[in-house]
Every structure is written in C-alpha cells, then in structure tokens.
Amino acid sequence: MRNPDLKLKRDRRLVKMFYELYDVKRKRMDDVLKELSEDHFFLDTDYIYSRIFYCKENHEYYNELLNSK
C-alpha cells in the first residue's frame, strides 16, 4: 500500500525540480521530462507530466513557484 504522505513529498519535489529545470534553467520541456524520468524519479514521462499539470494540488504548487519569481 502506498503511503500518501510519501506520495505528496515526491510530487512536491517533482514539481520543484520541474520548475527549476524548466523555468529557471530554461531547458526544453521534453528534455526536462526525460531527465526527471530517467535520472531522478524513474517514472514515465507522461505520468510525470500528468502529475504536474493535471493534479490540482501539484498544479497550484507549480503556479505558486511561478508567481514567487
């Protein structure tokens, strides 16, 4: 059984790393998703994208990071 607290922590880190690579370092989205998938989280790129942009809490967190610039 999955621990919801660990999933939340993982998703937060996922969003933050995406933000840092895509918005701060200005890498291409496909390169960012591939790096997150293959080097950090070992999840499918489509799953990573959906966790960031289709999960309400994660998308809100991403927008907070964008607005904090």
BELHU-V223268 format. One record per backbone hydrogen bond with DSSP energy under -0.5 kcal/mol. CO is the residue of the C=O (numbers start at 1). NH is the residue of the N-H. If there is no record, write none. Layout:
BEGIN
((CO:NH) (CO:NH))
END
This chain:
BEGIN
((2:4) (3:7) (4:8) (5:9) (6:10) (7:11) (8:12) (9:13) (10:14) (11:15) (12:16) (13:17) (14:18) (15:19) (16:20) (17:21) (18:22) (19:23) (19:24) (20:25) (21:27) (28:32) (29:33) (30:34) (31:35) (32:36) (33:37) (34:38) (35:39) (35:40) (36:40) (36:41) (36:42) (37:42) (44:48) (45:49) (46:50) (47:51) (48:52) (49:53) (50:54) (50:55) (54:56) (55:59) (56:60) (57:61) (58:62) (59:63) (60:64) (61:65) (62:66) (63:67) (64:68) (66:69))
END
